[in-house]
Amino acid sequence: MPQLALIRHGQSEWNQQNRFTGWVDVDLTDEGVAQAKRAGELLTETGFKPDHAFVSVLKRAIKTLSFTLEGLDRLWIPVEKSWRLNERHYGALAGLDKDETRAKHGDDQVKIWRRSFDTPPPPLDKTHPYHPLNDSRYAGIPPEQLPASESLKSTLDRVEPYWTTTILPRLKAGETLVVAAHGNSLRALVKLLFKVSDADIMEIEVPTGNPLLIDLADDGVTLKAARYLDPARAKALPPIPEA
């Protein structure tokens, strides 16, 4: 029976500073490192043994995966990195303090940018250093695919093809997998796995560094059970869809 573990990176420096992060490549805090190591311990306690791992190209997720796999004594398994698992791109909000942004633009506008399904924040200018066109890690990607800002819908639009063509076939083949990514890219995966509506997905929160372990039927598609491994830091999950 295949299993899938979804892990949001541990606390980042900009999580701690209450700043919009998105595709900016910030590091883990000491607490974030501890959360990542704890994720490996929690998964080890369940007997989880992944065959393959997937991660974004941002170091807070890459380091979280590395600490997790070290705890599992599975550093040797294949790891695939993809920009399609990156966090949602916050456009011109990237780097801004969230409270100061609310004070400037109003709570209602910031809530729309953060919580609406299909309304992105203002885009970045192509010359801005935070625009992915100016980051060498994205040099091989067609420029028209690189976002200047994203909504959850556009994040889902780039995550879904990777899920369908790369991750899901391995689950269907019976493999056990781990994905280390970000709040919104994992929210997109939760939407696909649990068949959550556009409206309801905005209420789903994925906590940092707390593995969501999903048991699947032998077909690699049908969900049998799902749980956060640290109950004290768990968030509400959508119901398991009917088979």
Buried (B, 14 or more C-beta within 10 A) or exposed (E): EBBBBBBBBBBBBBBBEEBBBBBBBBEBBEBBBBBBBBBBBBBBEEEBBBBBBBBBBBBBBBBBBBBBBEBBEBBEBEBBBBBBBBBBBBBBBBBBBBEEBBEEBEEEBBEBBBEBBEEBBEBBEEEBEBBBBEBEEBEEEEEEEBBBBBBBBBBBBBBBEBBEEBBBEBBBEEBBBBBBBBBBBBBBBBBBBBEBEEEEBBEBEBBBBBBBBBBBEEEBEEBEEBBBBBEEEEEEBBEBEEE
